[in-house]
Amino acid sequence: MQKRNATLGSPGKQAAGEAAARLVDDGSVIGLGTGSTTAFAIKAIGRRIDEGIDVLAVVTSYQSEMLAIEAGIPLTTLAEHPELDITIDGADQVDADLNVIKGGGAAHTKEKVVAFSSDQFVVVVDGSKMKEQLDHFVPIEVLPYAKELVMRCVHELGGEPRLRLASQKDGPVITDNGNFVIDAAFGTIDNVEALSISLSMCPGVVEHGIFTDVVDAVFIGNTDGSVKRLDTL
Ligand code: 5RP
């Protein structure tokens, strides 16, 4: 089975992550997302700290915590710093209105909290993630106790739910928060906002991976190393 972050060496991801890392100002408190594209940003921020800037970071997963420690980025918490200057994070898909679907790494609950705690939320992707309309499956973190109910909600909303299974453990993926993930396929999502609200209303949903009205900018890295920036109007 192919590992999720097999594209760690993607030049587009690297270009986007490193370009976004240049937005981090000296003295800022930042949020660090999760995934292979964000990993490039975290390493680049670590290099900027070596060069002399001062930064504190809130992480969104065990993965980003480990990468931040390795990169020498001092950590803090939302309890100590509830308002962040900037968060850099990846995405599984981005549409023309800069709505995004996240959660491929099952970290979207903390990622959403950190995104909404930030003055600026910057998404880093390669070109393969851009789509006119969202049609990627929506990851939904659920309380294990509520798995059946949430699957029924997804069916009622016209989706096809599938419990995410682990690849190097028997049984389901367990998130960093101790929950399950249901991946829900809806085909092309015509009304992103409505689906986002409906999913949030299902009891037992901890958080889903649709992020609307929160992205400030998207950095799209190309294989030739160039980066295009899109800003929310
Ligand atoms: C983790 C995420 C990731 O940001 C998203 O899956 C993109 O990952 P990658 O940069 O490895 O393609 O939402 O929950």
Residues whose N, C-alpha, C, O or C-beta is under 5 A from the ligand:
A	BS01	5RP	T34 G35 S36 T37 T38 D89 G90 A91 D92 K102 G103 G104 G105 A106 A107 H108
